[in-house]
Amino acid sequence: MNSNQIRQQFLSFYAAKNHQIVPTVPLIAKPPNLMRQSNLWTLPFHPISLGQRYSPSTHSTILQKHISPNLTVLTQRHLTFFEMLGNWGNYSQPQALTWAWELCTEIYQLPQSRLVVSVHPNDLATFAFWRDRIGIPKRQIVFSQQNFWRIRPDGPSGHCTRIHYDRYPEQGYRSIESLADIQYQPKEREYYDRPDTLHYLLPDENFRFLSFYNLVSMEWMEFESGQDTNQSVGLPMSYIDAGMDVEQLAMILQQVSSLYETDLLFPIIQTLAAIAVVDYQQADNWTKINLKIIADQIRAAVHLSADYITKPPQSWPKPIYNQIEIWMMRVVLHAQLLDIEHPFIEELIATVTSLGESFYPALPEQQKQITTFLQQQESFLMKKLQVEREKGIVTGSLLYEFFHSYDCSIKVIQRWATQYGLTLDWSGYNTILGPEID
């Protein structure tokens, strides 16, 4: 099943259940501090829960694009840009779970034997419903303290239940008594500093479970009260707010081993591989990492640009412009690590546009403007790097920009400098930093 079918079948399923299809919200919306949030699929529904927009009885569904702007470590589970299919309504949790199970098993035809659900230890009603009403074997239901959803810094919250896909059920279910087996756990910093990583992209992981559908029973409004504590009050009405990860489901239904091999990202990688004259399947790990990073970052840059390109870039919010600069520097750096020395992003933008045009009409409508803007970024950054290459040294000022303006990994800078025989001016960099303050 291709990604367009995944999107359309979700929206059609809930539309048939009397849900209104809500238009996609721009990637970054006011207030500005939401730029720092990573769980924004619920953003379009916050005003609904507060009674500020739509009738409380309205049931809604949406395809919501999303970015994680502050993401510093990309893994096989985390992308800079991804999409969430959402459904919202003031219906009961049993109704929501019944529909979710119907969607997963009848529409997407996922085998019930491969579906594992997790619930909060205090949410015994949900556990009982999954076991007794839906008929999920007890061994495929896992308790997790992390099954509680909150929007920070302030916002709705409540217990949630997640549906996970088991890629290796033959391993048996005794192994998932450990929470780490079912719930992604961030690893220690030393893991990300391994020599076979580039800091913000790890090698392929052969993980067992994919969490793709999160159903939240929103019941409270939480407020930060300082010292890592929250205060909460009951919402005017409780409601269901659910999100399905398009990339994760595509990986499952398309039976590929990586998010980067779905039809949402792999065509971008193929276009890039042709430009770099490399064979992805035969490429070494470093080459694949470069290809993946460029595909991930250009996809994010195109979609974020599309939400602002109708206005002159100088009028954009500064965080938006700066974020695109960060992504484009990574695109250019990793392209040079692939020995791409000429302007190349126009073809990638065309591929990103063709992949998203069915559900994001602004992409083809504004493709020319997006291309012009990002090509200007590409040209500026390529010239900046060329100046350093001609000097034979990465100056302290550029090192400062790499780390403090472009959020680049030191491993990437060292690898790029080695490739072109450049020395790193750490003395100049330390002079710019100034004396350390105890």
Helices and strands as residue ranges (DSSP letters): H 3-16, E 20-22, G 32-36, G 40-45, H 46-49, E 60-67, E 81-89, H 93-102, I 103-107, G 112-114, E 115-119, H 124-128, I 129-134, G 138-140, E 141-143, E 148-150, E 155-166, G 169-171, G 174-177, H 179-182, H 189-192, E 209-224, E 230-245, H 246-253, G 259-261, H 266-276, H 285-306, G 313-315, H 318-337, H 345-356, H 362-365, H 367-391, E 393-394, H 396-404, H 410-419, E 423-424, H 426-433
